[in-house]
Amino acid sequence: MSAILSKKDKIVLSINSLQGAGAERFVLTIGAAFHQLGFDVHVLTFNSKVEFTLNENLTYHLIDYERYRWLPKGKIRNSVIARTVDQYIGKKIGHPILVLSNLERSDGIFSYSKLPNIVYVIHNTLSLYYRFSQADNLQQLKSKLIATYSKHPCVCVSAGVKEDFITQFADITPIAAIHNPIDRYEIQKLADAFVPEYQNYIIHVGSFKEAKRHDILLKAYAQTDQSLPLLLLGQGKLQKDIEQLVTQLGLTDKVVFLGFCENPYPYIKHAKFKVLASDWEGFALVIAEALALGVPVISTDCPSGPRELLPENNLMPKADISAISKKLSQAMQDPQQFYADFDEALLPTTIAEKYLAFIQS
């Protein structure tokens, strides 16, 4: 580590809330890694919702976004909150050597911040997340995103996310690709917390939102012999629609809705294999977590992430019901053919050091 960084330097991690999903888990994992490296780590949120057990080694701060709803949305609101954030950090935290901003709300606010050493973490393939291909006001949308992301350097959570960013926005800011951290040892410990009541099953972990394509997964699963039940772990706005689809497909005895679970790892560990049917991902955290537990994985070859984590044999064409059904059937017959090694370069302190190297460069 460079001499310009001292062991009690402060790092701030900003995100809207700690209400369970991949980016929120990233914040807590990278925060623990920075603490392990000796830094004073602070997590700043704009919503009080929490669905994770919080690491007592990190310090938590809340600036309630709801108090600013009366302001016009966009530049005025974000600039006022940014001024509040800057003053708050100056008084309550000090002078951070690194601020990592995560997801849209935080990014919009920090685009007006006057603090140094801000880095945006880009968790999604932006052209897909914002549906560029369907946008009526594409240039306006791109201009808005460029206005935000040109303000500070960006770290993309996969090479695919970085490639998409550069393709869409060109050379607007310093940029790097750094994979998400995977705390293999903590995941393995959490995976032993309990033994699920289910045996011999397939697991899917993900929010019920369009990108995850539960609909495609279920239609493909319906074409198999369903010799293993399919467990769906997660919550989200499309859950009712997916429950109706399960009924329409006659799968009510084969598909189990587990809801949100703060600790999904026992379900992953005891699964015969993990499946992902997404149209797009940022990094596909759940793939790396399954590999950390030695669980076979099959996934759509979607942008971005799966191809960076899995061999060709484990990948399926996205939105191809027939191909996904065939791969599911193969995995149900012999899951171990889809085993893949975990990459130790994903361990948290290694990833944290890459962030430190990036800001120093």
Phi, psi and omega in degrees: 000140183295152180293343181288346179256126177257161189291342177252019172299152185259141176233134179247131176245121185245137178201157185300312180206178174247043178264112195331110167194185188297317182295323179293319177294323176303313182302315182289324180289313181291328177298315178297324180292317177298321177298318179299328177280356174106007182270157176269107193254131180236134178250122181250125178237164180244006180212139188278356184293133180224133177233014179237154168287125187274138178288121184290349178279350178257153178254135188247140182226145179233127166244109192287111181300327184300333181293346184249009183297336182288343179280150177303136182295147176104225189303313184296310182297312183296321181291323177294315179295321180300319178297318177298316180299313181300316180294318181297312180298318179300319183277316190267335186243312183120222185242094182291143175276351179203133171238119177257116179261134185234126174075169196301312186298311179297317181299317180298320179292312184287349174292344177252004180286148176260004180291149173277169169062036175271135176231130173276136171259116183268107187268350186229155170287101196297323181295331178273319180300318180265005175055056180304322185294340182251358187285127176286330183246052189302314183294323177295317179297314179298319180298320178297315181292320178297320179300326178282306193276353174277351185286327186219161175299157181234141169245125178263142187279359173205162177297326179294320177295319178296315180300317178297317180301312182293321178300319185279323191242355181063208190266068186268347186195155170301138187214147176215160172251121176226120181297158176294148177283143178236112181276082186304317185292320178292319179298316179296322178294314180295329181294342179264008184295326178200166176252122181301153178287345181266153177225153175052071185219166172261143178241137168236129179241122179169150179295150177279082177223164192302321184301330185283342175052052171302329181296315178296316180302314183292321178295323177290317179299323180298336181272356176270181176277359177053036181292340172241135176293158180249118179260128180251114182251119180152180177216172179154172190292338182265008186299318180299319178298318181290323176298320177295321179296320177302317178295314181299325182275359180069036185249015186299334178273354186245341183247130182243127175266114184269346185074188177284141177223120181303324179245092181277353194292325174300322178294321179291313183303320187269001178285152173291322173197164178254142179234144175226130184238024189296153169276330174204154176221169169268303180231336186067060180308319185295334176293309181298323179294321177295319178297326178296336179262005178073023182264131177300149182223137165239145185209152169296148179274063186265158170281131000225157176121305185306317181294336179277352184241336189236151173288163183306321184299336185270359187257150180230151175296137181289147177062015181257095187301317182297313181294321179292320177299317180297316180293321176300316180297318178297318181291326178293327179282322183210082183300325189294342177293349180248020173289144175216150182287150173277137181269114184292348174294349179273357181298143194302315183293328176297316179293318179300319180294330176294322176296317179296319178296323181296314182290333179281340181276000000 
